[in-house]
């Protein structure tokens, strides 16, 4: 930071309940923050992780737990390595003018190294997604081998520390038990159709109720919850200090560098100084109303935004960094990681947010606007769904739509928070989340949908769906859409008619899994000063606090967690290198004085 940038911090005037020191201070505990902490500790640095919430895991803990990383050791071992030019070409085609060669090259070369480190040196383990396609079927895309997911984790291994783990979104679980994508979900969908699936699901459910009896929560941990659990186990093994209920309120800036932070805790203010650096990993700004209005066009136009990310993600890291000269990117085409969300009335009066990532692609469902007309390929990626919702919402109207299905569909696949057979739908009907009617016209009236258009839309859809066709939006035309469908349904795994009532609807509003716009950083995740464009000494940003290297686009699932862990790994190594340089300088000065 140049001398012309002035910062006035009077932190010493406030009495602190506690004061602590460390080598590296990480603020936030998602995959980005914890990967930084574990890597830095493995490099011999003393690390503190300070988390605002009462539990650890951030957005990662409620995510799918996927990472998009071409050429992982898993792919290489299976003989599925690919030239780096292939994923680069794919990203160039998707990102367009926002493609950053330096950052993308850094990511694609360092990410496999990061995975190798964690699998060999920590409790973090991954499974390969051998058949998980990229979102967009264009040059450079690939069907499988670019995605990995955290391996399921036995929560009992954490012992008394299991309470540190943030639970998944309740409505995305079955009685509190997480269901993993892929084989796990297929077994549950086919529980009452396939004997082996019934046995599998029964074993899982029995184990879950035993867990509830002895642990008061599920210990069969999957998805992003498993990734956090594995990172937590690794952090504890590395003697990383984990502090919950620590809300960062101010960075400490002294002698031209960031040297720590002030935290508000239930016991009072706490000052933590960091000898080598502070890493911001507070989860972006999905619940910062001011910044959303600045960067989300639909919010500025009057449509509320409902993120599925934790409510504690209020943009703290961005504000802290801006206070010492950093800047937040304001020119991405999309500043949020869009996803369709439904609002769930809870008994405590709050609204839960359910991200619709899976069932939209199953055969026998359509989405309609209040006009009663379809507007998108329902089985396309979740960001594409919301982009089309924005595009086809009438000017001045609130962006919203409805997912529509029949009884057969909802009993097989569920719909949002409503679970498949044999779990009762009645509570969801009673609280208004799920609309039900014996006829399409009555369903439309209950939802405020144009009745005539809606009935015509379903009739037109059905006339083609019986043949497995969708001439209007071509569902089932890409590898991603086919993977989202149901192979049992033929000739098109993504298409089935909506024929026999009762019929059902759930309202969808614009939401997100997090944010893309973040702090401008260099290739080492060092936060850059807005005036000098040079690194602010001692300050790093990872995860959703760091501006997305994907340029506001969503090429595939896992493009948030992959860079989060990779640049956390990179930041930790940069911190260790700087610590070594500083140690050598101090030693040289000491030798000079002694001489």
C-alpha positions in Angstrom: 0.0 0.0 0.0 1.4 3.4 -0.9 2.1 6.1 1.6 -0.7 8.3 0.3 -3.3 5.8 1.5 -4.1 6.7 5.2 -5.7 4.5 7.7 -6.5 5.6 11.3 -7.1 2.7 13.7 -7.4 3.4 17.4 -7.7 -0.2 18.6 -5.5 0.2 21.6 -8.1 2.6 23.3 -10.6 -0.2 23.7 -10.2 -2.7 26.6 -10.0 -6.3 25.3 -11.3 -9.3 27.1 -8.6 -11.4 25.5 -5.5 -10.8 23.4 -3.8 -13.6 21.4 -1.1 -14.1 18.9 -0.5 -16.5 16.1 1.4 -16.8 12.8 -1.7 -16.9 10.6 -5.2 -15.8 11.3 -8.0 -17.2 9.2 -11.4 -15.5 9.4 -14.1 -17.9 8.3 -14.3 -21.7 8.3 -15.6 -22.9 4.9 -13.5 -25.0 2.6 -11.4 -22.0 1.6 -10.6 -21.0 5.2 -10.1 -24.5 6.5 -7.9 -25.6 3.6 -5.7 -22.6 4.2 -5.5 -23.4 7.9 -4.6 -27.0 7.4 -2.0 -26.3 4.7 -0.4 -23.5 6.7 -0.2 -25.6 9.8 1.4 -28.5 7.9 4.0 -25.9 6.9 4.8 -25.3 10.5 2.8 -22.2 11.1 0.7 -21.5 14.2 -2.8 -21.0 13.0 -6.1 -19.7 14.5 -9.4 -20.0 12.7 -12.0 -17.5 13.9 -15.6 -18.2 12.9 -18.6 -15.9 13.3 -21.2 -18.6 13.8 -21.5 -21.1 16.7 -20.4 -23.9 14.4 -17.9 -24.4 11.7 -18.3 -25.1 7.9 -19.9 -22.0 6.4 -21.5 -22.4 3.0 -19.5 -25.6 2.3 -21.3 -27.5 5.0 -24.6 -27.0 3.3 -23.3 -27.6 -0.2 -23.0 -30.6 -2.5 -19.3 -30.9 -1.7 -18.2 -31.2 -5.4 -15.0 -29.7 -6.8 -14.3 -29.1 -10.5 -10.7 -30.1 -11.0 -9.4 -31.6 -14.3 -6.5 -34.0 -14.1 -6.8 -35.0 -10.5 -4.7 -37.9 -9.3 -7.9 -40.0 -9.5 -8.3 -39.2 -13.2 -4.6 -39.8 -13.9 -4.6 -43.1 -12.1 -7.6 -44.2 -14.2 -5.8 -43.3 -17.4 -8.2 -40.3 -17.9 -5.6 -37.5 -17.9 -6.2 -34.8 -20.5 -4.0 -32.0 -22.0 -4.4 -28.7 -20.0 -5.5 -27.1 -23.3 -8.8 -29.0 -23.2 -10.2 -27.5 -20.0 -8.7 -24.1 -20.9 -10.5 -24.2 -24.2 -13.8 -25.0 -22.4 -13.3 -22.1 -20.0 -12.3 -19.7 -22.8 -15.6 -20.6 -24.5 -17.7 -20.1 -21.4 -16.0 -17.1 -19.8 -15.4 -15.1 -22.9 -13.8 -11.7 -22.2 -13.6 -12.6 -18.5 -11.1 -15.4 -19.1 -7.9 -14.7 -17.0 -5.1 -16.8 -18.5 -2.8 -16.4 -15.5 -5.3 -17.3 -12.8 -6.8 -20.1 -14.8 -3.4 -21.6 -15.6 -2.4 -21.3 -11.9 -5.6 -23.0 -10.9 -5.4 -25.9 -13.4 -1.8 -26.6 -12.5 -2.1 -26.2 -8.7 -5.5 -27.8 -8.1 -4.3 -31.4 -8.7 -1.3 -30.7 -6.5 -3.7 -29.5 -3.8 -5.8 -32.7 -4.0 -2.6 -34.9 -3.8 -1.5 -33.0 -0.7 -4.8 -33.4 1.1 -5.3 -37.1 0.2 -1.7 -38.1 1.2 -1.2 -35.8 4.3 -4.7 -35.3 5.9 -8.0 -37.0 6.5 -9.5 -35.3 3.4 -10.4 -37.9 0.8 -12.3 -37.6 -2.5 -14.3 -39.8 -4.9 -14.1 -39.2 -8.6 -17.2 -38.3 -10.6 -16.4 -40.5 -13.6 -19.7 -39.7 -15.3 -20.4 -36.1 -14.2 -20.6 -33.9 -17.3 -19.8 -30.2 -17.6 -22.8 -27.9 -17.7 -22.4 -26.6 -21.2 -22.0 -28.9 -24.2 -19.5 -26.9 -26.3 -15.9 -27.3 -27.5 -13.6 -28.3 -24.7 -16.4 -29.8 -22.5 -16.1 -33.3 -21.1 -18.4 -36.0 -19.9 -16.9 -37.0 -16.6 -13.4 -37.2 -14.9 -13.3 -33.4 -14.1 -15.3 -33.5 -10.8 -14.5 -35.0 -7.4 -16.6 -35.1 -4.3 -15.8 -35.5 -0.6 -15.9 -39.1 0.4 -18.6 -40.0 3.0 -17.3 -39.6 6.5 -18.1 -41.4 9.8 -18.9 -38.5 12.2 -18.1 -40.7 15.2 -14.5 -40.2 14.3 -14.8 -36.6 15.5 -16.0 -37.8 18.9 -16.8 -35.0 21.3 -15.9 -32.5 18.5 -18.8 -33.5 16.3 -20.8 -30.6 17.8 -18.4 -28.2 16.0 -19.8 -29.3 12.6 -22.5 -27.1 11.0 -25.4 -29.4 10.1 -26.9 -29.5 6.6 -30.0 -27.6 5.7 -32.7 -29.6 7.5 -35.1 -29.7 4.6 -32.5 -31.2 2.3 -32.2 -34.2 4.5 -34.4 -37.2 5.4 -35.1 -36.9 9.2 -31.7 -35.2 9.5 -29.8 -37.8 7.4 -28.0 -36.5 4.4 -28.4 -38.2 1.0 -25.5 -38.1 -1.4 -25.8 -37.5 -5.1 -25.2 -40.5 -7.4 -25.5 -44.1 -6.1 -26.8 -43.1 -2.7 -29.7 -41.0 -4.1 -30.5 -43.7 -6.8 -31.0 -46.3 -4.1 -33.4 -44.1 -2.1 -35.4 -43.2 -5.3 -35.7 -46.9 -6.0 -36.3 -48.1 -2.4 -39.7 -49.6 -3.2 -38.8 -50.8 -6.8 -35.6 -52.7 -6.4 -34.8 -55.2 -3.6 -31.2 -54.3 -3.3 -32.1 -50.6 -3.0 -34.7 -51.4 -0.2 -32.0 -53.3 1.7 -29.5 -50.4 1.2 -32.0 -47.7 2.3 -33.2 -49.8 5.3 -29.6 -50.2 6.6 -29.0 -46.5 6.3 -32.2 -45.5 8.0 -31.7 -48.0 10.9 -28.1 -46.7 11.4 -29.5 -43.1 11.4 -32.0 -43.7 14.2 -29.2 -45.4 16.2 -27.1 -42.2 15.6 -30.0 -40.1 16.9 -30.3 -42.1 20.0 -26.6 -42.0 20.9 -25.2 -38.9 19.1 -28.4 -36.8 18.7 -27.6 -36.2 15.0 -26.6 -38.2 11.9 -23.0 -39.5 11.8 -23.4 -40.8 8.2 -22.0 -37.5 6.8 -22.0 -36.8 3.1 -21.7 -34.0 0.5 -20.2 -30.7 1.6 -20.9 -31.7 5.3 -18.4 -34.5 4.8 -15.8 -32.2 3.3 -16.0 -29.9 6.3 -15.9 -32.8 8.7 -12.8 -34.1 7.0 -11.2 -30.7 7.1 -12.1 -30.2 10.7 -10.6 -33.6 11.6 -7.4 -32.6 9.8 -7.3 -29.2 11.4 -7.7 -30.7 14.9 -5.0 -33.2 14.1 -2.7 -30.3 13.1 -3.4 -28.5 16.3 -5.2 -25.6 14.6 -7.0 -23.4 17.1 -10.7 -23.2 16.3 -12.7 -20.3 17.8 -16.4 -20.0 17.3 -18.6 -17.0 18.1 -15.9 -14.6 16.8 -17.3 -11.9 14.6 -14.6 -9.8 13.0 -15.3 -6.1 13.3 -12.0 -4.5 12.3 -8.6 -5.3 10.8 -5.5 -4.1 12.6 -3.3 -2.2 10.3 0.2 -1.1 11.6 3.5 -0.2 9.9 2.1 -0.6 6.4 0.6 -4.0 6.8 -2.3 -6.0 8.2 -1.3 -7.6 11.5 -4.5 -8.9 13.0 -8.1 -8.3 13.7 -10.6 -7.3 16.4 -13.5 -9.7 17.2 -16.8 -9.3 18.9 -17.5 -12.3 21.1 -20.1 -13.1 23.8 -17.4 -12.4 26.4 -16.4 -9.1 25.0 -13.9 -7.8 22.4 -10.9 -10.0 21.5 -7.7 -8.9 19.8 -5.8 -11.5 17.7 -2.5 -10.5 16.1 -1.0 -12.5 13.3 2.7 -12.4 12.7 2.6 -13.3 9.0 -0.9 -12.7 7.7 -4.7 -12.6 7.9 -6.8 -14.6 5.5 -10.4 -13.5 4.8 -12.8 -16.4 4.1 -16.1 -15.1 5.4 -18.3 -16.5 2.5 -19.0 -13.4 0.3 -22.0 -11.2 0.6 -25.2 -13.3 -0.1 -27.0 -11.6 2.9 -25.6 -8.1 2.6 -28.6 -6.1 1.5 -26.7 -3.0 0.5 -24.2 -4.8 -1.7 -26.9 -7.0 -3.3 -28.8 -3.9 -4.3 -25.5 -2.6 -5.9 -24.5 -5.7 -7.7 -27.7 -7.8 -8.3 -29.8 -6.1 -11.0 -33.0 -7.9 -10.0 -32.7 -6.7 -6.4 -32.2 -3.1 -7.6 -35.4 -3.6 -9.7 -37.4 -4.7 -6.8 -37.2 -8.6 -6.8 -35.9 -9.9 -3.5 -33.1 -12.3 -3.4 -33.1 -15.5 -1.3 -29.7 -17.2 -0.9 -29.4 -20.7 0.5 -26.0 -19.7 2.0 -25.8 -19.3 5.8 -27.4 -16.1 7.1 -24.1 -15.2 8.8 -22.5 -14.5 5.4 -23.1 -10.7 5.4 -20.1 -9.5 3.5 -17.9 -9.0 6.5 -14.6 -9.9 4.8 -15.3 -7.5 1.9 -16.0 -4.6 4.2 -12.9 -5.3 6.3 -10.7 -5.4 3.2 -12.2 -2.3 1.8 -11.4 -0.4 5.0 -7.6 -1.0 4.3 -7.7 -0.1 0.6 -9.0 -3.1 -1.2 -11.7 -3.2 -3.9 -14.6 -5.5 -4.8 -15.1 -6.4 -8.5 -18.2 -4.6 -9.9 -18.1 -5.6 -13.5 -18.9 -9.4 -13.6 -21.8 -10.3 -15.9 -23.4 -12.2 -13.0 -22.3 -11.3 -9.4 -24.1 -14.3 -7.8 -24.0 -18.1 -8.1 -27.7 -18.3 -9.2 -30.0 -21.2 -8.2 -33.7 -21.6 -8.0 -34.9 -21.6 -4.4 -38.2 -22.3 -2.7 -39.2 -20.7 0.6 -40.0 -23.0 3.5 -42.3 -21.9 6.3 -40.7 -23.1 9.6 -42.3 -23.6 13.0 -40.2 -20.8 14.5 -41.6 -18.3 12.0 -38.5 -18.1 9.8 -38.3 -19.0 6.1 -35.9 -21.8 5.1 -34.4 -21.8 1.6 -34.4 -25.0 -0.5 -32.1 -25.0 -3.5 -33.6 -26.9 -6.4 -30.6 -28.6 -7.9 -31.8 -32.2 -8.6 -35.5 -32.8 -9.2 -35.9 -30.2 -12.0 -34.1 -32.6 -14.3 -36.3 -35.6 -13.7 -39.0 -36.7 -16.2 -42.5 -35.4 -15.6 -41.9 -31.8 -14.4 -42.2 -28.4 -16.0 -41.7 -24.8 -14.9 -44.2 -22.1 -15.8 -44.3 -18.3 -15.3 -47.5 -16.6 -13.8 -48.5 -16.3 -17.4 -48.9 -20.1 -17.5 -46.2 -20.5 -20.1 -42.9 -22.5 -20.0 -39.8 -20.3 -20.3 -36.8 -22.6 -20.1 -35.3 -26.1 -20.4 -36.1 -27.3 -16.8 -33.3 -29.8 -16.9 -30.5 -27.3 -17.7 -28.1 -26.1 -15.1 -29.4 -24.2 -12.1 -27.8 -20.9 -13.1 -29.2 -21.2 -16.6 -32.7 -21.7 -15.1 -32.5 -18.4 -13.1 -31.0 -16.5 -16.0 -34.0 -17.5 -18.1 -36.3 -16.5 -15.3 -34.8 -13.0 -15.3 -34.9 -12.9 -19.1 -38.6 -13.8 -19.5 -40.0 -12.0 -16.5 -42.1 -9.1 -17.6 -40.7 -5.6 -17.0 -41.8 -4.3 -13.6 -42.9 -7.8 -12.3 -41.4 -9.8 -9.6 -39.3 -12.7 -10.9 -41.0 -15.9 -9.8 -42.3 -19.2 -11.3 -43.8 -22.5 -10.4 -42.6 -26.1 -10.7 -45.4 -28.4 -11.8 -45.8 -32.1 -11.5 -48.3 -34.9 -11.0 -48.8 -37.5 -8.3 -46.6 -40.1 -9.9 -43.7 -37.7 -10.1 -43.8 -36.4 -6.5 -44.1 -39.8 -5.0 -41.1 -41.0 -6.9 -38.8 -38.0 -6.8 -40.2 -35.6 -4.3 -40.5 -31.9 -5.1 -38.2 -29.5 -3.2 -38.6 -30.0 0.5 -41.3 -32.6 -0.1 -39.9 -36.1 0.1 -40.8 -39.1 -2.0 -43.1 -42.0 -0.8 -43.6 -43.1 2.0 -43.0 -39.8 3.8 -46.2 -37.8 4.1 -46.8 -34.7 2.0 -49.6 -33.4 4.3 -47.5 -31.1 6.5 -46.3 -29.3 3.4 -49.8 -28.9 2.0 -51.0 -27.7 5.4 -48.3 -25.0 5.7 -48.9 -23.7 2.2 -45.5 -24.7 0.8 -47.0 -27.3 -1.6 -50.1 -26.5 -3.6 -52.3 -29.4 -4.5 -55.4 -29.8 -6.8 -57.3 -32.6 -8.5 -57.4 -30.6 -11.8 -54.9 -28.3 -13.6 -57.3 -25.4 -13.8 -57.9 -25.4 -10.0 -54.2 -25.7 -9.4 -53.6 -22.7 -11.6 -56.2 -20.7 -9.6 -54.5 -21.6 -6.3 -51.2 -20.4 -7.6 -52.4 -17.3 -9.4 -51.4 -18.7 -12.8 -53.2 -17.8 -16.0 -55.6 -20.7 -16.2 -56.2 -20.9 -20.0 -52.5 -20.6 -20.9 -51.5 -23.1 -18.2 -53.9 -25.8 -19.4 -52.8 -25.3 -23.0 -49.1 -25.4 -22.0 -49.5 -28.7 -20.2 -51.6 -30.2 -23.1 -49.0 -29.1 -25.6 -46.1 -30.5 -23.4 -47.9 -33.8 -23.0 -48.6 -34.2 -26.7 -44.9 -34.5 -27.3 -43.8 -35.9 -23.9 -45.6 -39.2 -24.6 -43.1 -39.7 -27.4 -40.1 -38.5 -25.3 -39.9 -35.3 -27.3 -39.6 -31.6 -26.3 -39.5 -29.5 -29.5 -39.9 -26.3 -27.6 -36.8 -26.5 -25.3 -35.1 -29.8 -26.3 -34.8 -31.4 -22.9 -32.5 -34.4 -22.9 -30.3 -33.0 -25.7 -27.0 -32.7 -23.8 -25.0 -35.0 -21.6 -25.6 -32.9 -18.5 -29.4 -33.0 -19.0 -29.4 -36.8 -19.6 -27.3 -37.3 -16.4 -29.9 -35.3 -14.4 -32.7 -37.4 -15.8 -33.8 -41.0 -14.9 -32.4 -43.8 -17.1 -35.5 -45.9 -16.4 -37.6 -43.4 -18.4 -37.3 -44.1 -22.1 -36.8 -43.1 -24.9 -35.9 -39.8 -23.2 -34.6 -39.9 -19.6 -35.7 -36.3 -19.1 -39.2 -36.3 -20.5 -42.5 -37.8 -19.2 -46.1 -36.5 -19.5 -47.9 -34.8 -16.6 -51.2 -36.7 -16.8 -52.9 -38.1 -13.7 -53.9 -36.0 -10.7 -53.7 -34.8 -8.1 -51.3 -32.2 -9.5 -48.8 -30.2 -7.4 -46.9 -26.9 -7.5 -44.1 -25.2 -5.6 -43.2 -21.6 -6.1 -39.7 -20.7 -7.1 -37.9 -17.4 -6.4 -34.5 -16.2 -7.4 -31.8 -17.4 -5.1 -28.1 -18.4 -5.0 -25.6 -20.8 -3.5 -23.3 -17.8 -2.8 -21.6 -14.9 -4.6 -19.1 -14.5 -7.4 -18.1 -10.8 -7.0 -15.3 -10.5 -4.5 -12.0 -8.9 -3.6 -9.4 -8.4 -6.3 -6.4 -10.6 -5.6 -3.2 -11.7 -7.3 -2.3 -15.2 -8.2 -1.2 -15.9 -4.6 -4.6 -14.9 -3.2 -3.0 -11.7 -1.9 -5.6 -8.9 -1.7 -4.7 -6.0 -4.0 -4.7 -2.3 -3.1 -7.2 -0.4 -5.3 -4.8 2.5 -5.9 -1.4 0.9 -6.4 -2.6 -2.5 -7.7 0.0 -4.0 -5.4 -0.6 -6.6 -2.7 -1.7 -5.3 0.7 0.9 -6.8 2.9 -0.4 -9.4 5.3 -3.9 -9.7 3.7 -5.3 -12.6 1.7 -8.7 -13.6 0.5 -10.0 -17.1 -0.5 -13.4 -18.8 -1.1 -16.2 -16.4 -2.0 -14.4 -13.4 -0.5 -12.0 -13.7 -3.4 -13.3 -12.6 -6.8 -14.3 -15.7 -8.8 -11.7 -16.8 -11.3 -14.7 -18.0 -13.4 -15.6 -14.5 -14.4 -19.2 -14.5 -13.1 -20.0 -17.7 -15.1 -20.9 -21.2 -14.0 -19.2 -23.8 -16.2 -19.8 -26.7 -14.0 -20.7 -27.9 -10.5 -17.8 -27.4 -8.1 -16.3 -24.2 -9.6 -16.6 -22.6 -6.2 -15.2 -25.2 -3.9 -12.4 -26.2 -6.3 -10.8 -22.7 -6.5 -11.6 -22.1 -2.8 -9.5 -25.0 -1.6 -6.8 -24.5 -4.3 -6.2 -20.8 -3.6 -6.4 -21.6 0.1 -3.6 -24.0 -0.5 -1.7 -21.5 -2.6 -2.2 -18.7 0.1 -0.8 -21.0 2.8 2.3 -21.8 0.8 2.8 -18.1 0.1 2.5 -17.3 3.8 5.0 -20.0 4.7 7.4 -18.6 2.1 7.0 -15.1 3.5 7.5 -16.4 7.0 10.7 -18.1 6.0 12.0 -14.9 4.3 11.1 -12.8 7.4 12.7 -15.4 9.7 15.9 -15.2 7.6 15.9 -11.4 7.7 15.4 -11.4 11.5 18.2 -13.9 11.8 20.5 -11.7 9.7 19.7 -8.6 11.7 20.3 -10.5 14.9 23.7 -11.8 13.7 24.6 -8.3 12.6 23.9 -6.9 16.1 25.7 -9.7 17.8 28.7 -9.2 15.5 
